[in-house]
């Protein structure tokens, strides 16, 4: 599973959110694909006021202040639906 994390430089909220996503990565099998919205006009237009943004399988899961519990529950559910074992 890939978790797309939209961010930009000099964003403290983005740094804090990434730490939470990385924390979950210790317990669940997924890859983080970090995307700097300032490198792509479409991302800047789409996510400019929302960052950070967590997207899985084309669905925006969270944006702004990332909530660890909400994100973990989504990842657990997603992995279980996919037939994978949720815990590493």
Buried (B, 14 or more C-beta within 10 A) or exposed (E): EEBBBBBBEEBEEBEEBBEBBEEBBEEBEBEBEEBBBBEEEEBBEBBEEEBBBBBBEEEBBBBEEBEBEEBBEBBBEBBEEEEEEBEE
